[in-house]
Amino acid sequence: MSKTWTPAQSKKFAREVKLGKPYYFVYDISRRAAPYEDASLYSEVVFTSRLGLTGTPCTDGGQSAATLCLNHGPMFDAPPRGMRNIADASPQVAGPMGSDNYEGILDEAELRGLEKQAAQTSNPKTRRRLGGWRI
């Protein structure tokens, strides 16, 4: 079972961090900015050294373990189940088919994505004319 540290336990997390071991935290993705992206993705961080003055573990970028847990917590010592890593490629649901002689079979996920994309497009008969918000 994976261990979890909440933002309130950031100092405890900084004491228990092992250098070179990956730790994980979750990003909540805005559905407005990325409507076809998953709602939550996890990221991996590895603490490789210690800060000179305090001795707390830090990343290559110089961010300490306590600060990272406080700002992005909760922190996990194993990847969260059912989530995709933010660094992995997202599943493709639509895209260009290629040249004229290309024939491909769309799988169920691609068809659902195309139907969702078609349902969310605007109807040209009901949308305002260009610049209609101006007086």
Buried (B, 14 or more C-beta within 10 A) or exposed (E): EEEBBEBEBBBEBBEBBEEEEEBBBBBEBEEEEEEBBBEBBBEEBEBEEBEEEEEBBBBEEEBBBBBBBBEBBBBBBEBBEEBBEBEEEEEEBBEEEEEEEEEEEEEEEBEEBEEEEEEEEEEEEEEEEEEEEEE
